[in-house]
């Protein structure tokens, strides 16, 4: 990461700034008509950011074919991944299981050849831009599971300093 220090007066003092694109996972789906390589510039990014959502309440995992394309693309570029936003719909045990599955796979990512390591995840706890099948806001069993995940050793809350 780039080191930047502000003015001698101390008005701005920022260390360890990293530069990353944040694309939608939809960009990596052939149905989007987009080419992720159009946003790629060699030697610029410190890691890659991505937004990824699962809108189907019947999906067994958020680790979908589209997410596999995202992960493989950046693994091929030698970059780690962070999720600027991610979410899944539903309020039942199935949705909670999807959340756990995605978290567990993210925690294990990068250990398999050809996969990029996920180094950060930020859940989109909102109903803005929600699909017709339900919103992203955490309710019911997914909220309970999210709280359990946040208490796990690999998770870091906003208040925590490591």
Secondary structure, DSSP 8 states (H G I E B T S, - for coil): -EEEE--TT-S-EEEEE----EEEGGGGSGGG---GGGG--TTT-SSEEEEEEE--TT-S-SS-HHHHHHHHHHHHHT--EEEEEEEE--SSHHHHHHHHHHHHHHHHTTSSTT---EEEEEE--S-TT-BTTB-SS--HHHHHHHHHHHTSTT---TT---
